Amino acid sequence: MPFEFEKTKLEGAVIVKPRVFPDNRGFAMESFKKSDFVKAGLPGDFVQDNHSQSTKGVLRGLHYQRGAAAQGKLVRCSVGAILDVGVDIRKGSATFGQWITVELSAANARQLYLPAGFAHGFFGLTEVVEVQYKCTVEYSPKDEAGIRWDDPQLAIDWGVKDPVLSSKDQVWPLLKDAQF
């Protein structure tokens, strides 16, 4: 199997480690294979791919989609390195409000799968980062939502005090005031 699937402390959140084949020309790897993902209990059908570029110090998040538009995401960093964060916002979950961080980078080739019901964000650790993620549901502007990156209830250790943020990311509500 070209993947190793590592469960995290949050039910449904999985670190995916692809098998990388380096040689004198560079490397080759499979980043997704439906049959292996389904066998591991992860979704095999993704309907949208996204690609973003950021610079060091940029923080994007914490984003999620509400209701029927809630997305599962398979996230990877193909250029540079990021601190990737997933927060469990599933009402009734034993781990509601808990979070995980994983360093994803071009060098380590790791990916993070977050199921629907997680808020997601990342912080750029290198001069340039490119992040790609597959989604289980198409983006719906009317269902877009977020939580403040610096919510004291979450107390996420981003390793930064003053990140570069979008205007939206500066004003998301706290977890206690968020609508799911």
C-alpha positions in Angstrom: 0.0 0.0 0.0 1.4 3.4 -0.9 0.0 5.1 2.2 0.3 4.9 6.0 -2.7 6.2 7.8 -2.1 7.4 11.3 -5.1 8.1 13.6 -4.9 11.3 15.8 -6.4 12.0 19.2 -9.5 13.5 17.3 -11.8 10.9 15.9 -11.8 11.0 12.1 -8.8 13.2 11.8 -6.0 11.2 10.1 -2.4 11.9 9.1 -1.7 10.4 5.7 1.9 9.5 4.9 2.4 8.7 1.2 5.2 6.5 0.1 7.7 8.6 -1.7 10.1 7.2 -4.4 13.1 9.4 -4.7 15.8 9.0 -7.4 18.4 11.1 -9.2 15.7 12.9 -11.1 13.6 13.9 -8.1 10.7 11.9 -6.7 7.4 10.3 -7.5 4.4 9.6 -5.2 0.7 9.0 -5.2 -1.0 11.7 -3.2 -4.5 10.1 -3.4 -5.8 6.7 -4.4 -9.5 6.1 -3.9 -9.2 2.3 -3.2 -6.6 2.8 -0.5 -8.5 5.7 1.1 -11.8 3.8 1.2 -10.0 0.7 2.6 -8.7 2.9 5.4 -12.2 4.3 6.2 -11.7 7.7 4.5 -13.7 9.2 1.7 -13.0 8.1 -1.8 -15.0 10.9 -3.5 -13.8 14.4 -3.5 -15.6 17.0 -5.6 -13.4 20.1 -5.5 -9.6 20.8 -5.3 -8.3 24.1 -4.0 -4.8 25.6 -4.2 -3.5 28.6 -2.3 -0.1 30.4 -2.1 1.0 32.3 0.9 4.1 33.7 2.4 5.9 33.3 5.7 3.8 34.7 8.6 0.4 34.4 6.9 -2.3 32.6 8.9 -5.4 31.4 7.1 -8.3 30.2 9.3 -10.0 28.9 11.1 -12.5 28.2 8.4 -15.4 25.7 8.0 -18.7 25.3 6.2 -22.0 24.9 8.0 -24.8 22.4 7.7 -25.1 20.3 4.6 -22.2 22.2 3.1 -19.7 21.0 5.7 -16.6 19.7 4.0 -14.1 17.0 4.7 -10.6 18.1 3.5 -7.5 16.3 2.5 -4.7 18.9 3.0 -1.1 18.9 1.8 1.7 21.4 1.4 3.5 21.0 -2.0 5.9 24.0 -1.6 7.5 25.0 1.7 6.0 24.2 5.1 3.0 25.0 7.2 1.6 24.4 10.6 -1.7 22.9 9.9 -4.5 23.0 12.5 -7.8 21.1 12.8 -10.4 21.9 15.5 -13.2 19.6 16.3 -16.5 21.6 16.2 -18.9 18.7 16.0 -21.6 19.4 18.6 -21.9 16.4 21.0 -18.4 15.2 20.1 -16.3 14.0 23.1 -13.5 16.1 21.7 -15.5 19.3 20.8 -13.2 22.3 21.0 -10.0 20.2 21.0 -7.4 20.7 18.3 -4.4 19.1 16.6 -1.4 20.6 14.8 0.7 18.8 12.2 3.6 20.2 10.2 2.9 19.6 6.6 5.7 20.3 4.1 7.0 19.5 0.7 9.9 17.7 2.4 7.8 15.4 4.6 5.0 14.8 2.1 2.5 14.3 4.9 -1.2 15.1 4.4 -4.0 15.7 6.9 -7.5 14.5 6.5 -10.1 16.4 8.5 -13.7 15.2 8.3 -16.8 17.4 8.0 -17.3 19.2 11.4 -13.8 20.5 11.7 -12.5 24.0 11.4 -9.3 24.3 9.5 -6.4 26.8 9.4 -2.7 27.0 8.6 0.3 29.2 9.2 3.1 29.7 6.7 6.5 28.6 8.1 8.6 29.3 5.1 9.1 32.2 2.7 6.6 30.7 0.2 4.0 28.0 0.8 1.6 26.4 -1.5 -1.3 24.4 0.0 -3.6 22.1 -1.9 -6.6 20.4 -0.5 -9.4 18.2 -1.8 -12.9 18.7 -0.5 -15.8 16.3 -0.1 -18.4 19.0 -0.8 -18.3 22.1 -3.0 -17.7 25.5 -1.5 -20.9 27.4 -0.6 -20.4 31.1 0.0 -23.6 31.3 2.1 -22.4 28.5 4.4 -18.9 29.9 4.9 -18.0 30.5 8.6 -15.0 30.7 10.8 -13.6 31.0 14.3 -11.0 33.4 15.5 -7.5 32.0 15.3 -6.6 33.4 18.7 -9.7 32.3 20.6 -8.6 32.0 24.3 -10.9 29.1 24.9 -9.0 27.1 22.2 -5.6 28.4 23.1 -4.0 27.1 20.0 -0.2 27.3 20.0 0.4 28.8 16.6 4.0 29.8 17.5 3.2 33.4 16.5 1.6 36.5 18.2 1.1 38.8 15.2 0.3 36.9 12.0 -0.7 38.4 8.6 -4.5 37.9 8.4 -7.2 38.6 5.9 -9.9 41.1 6.9 -12.4 38.1 7.4 -10.0 36.2 9.6 -9.6 39.2 11.8 -13.3 39.3 12.7 -14.6 35.7 13.0 -16.4 35.1 16.2 -15.1 33.1 19.2 -16.0 29.4 19.4 -18.7 30.1 22.1 -20.4 32.5 19.7 -20.0 30.5 16.4 -22.9 29.1 14.5 -22.6 25.6 13.2 
